[in-house]
Amino acid sequence: ITDSPRLDEPLSHIKTPSLILSGKNDTIVPPANLEFLAARLPHNHSMLLDAEHRVWEEAVDKYNDMIISWLDGDYLSFEKA
């Protein structure tokens, strides 16, 4: 996260809706990274899942539901004109 301040400006210009998923018990990429991205990406949906680093294996049902919903059109509600 010490290098992340260099991303402040570029992230604020990304207009593509972004889904940010992270494990709330992740010690490799801590939840602070999700919070950092969520605070800077203007069109995002972020969620901490009950998992460690491998959310796709440790919270498989919720992870799959989020991905499927996002691809099925949920991203549209995070788009801005």
Beta strands, then each sheet from edge to edge (+ up, - down):
strand 1: 18-23
strand 2: 44-49
sheet 1: 1+ 2+
end
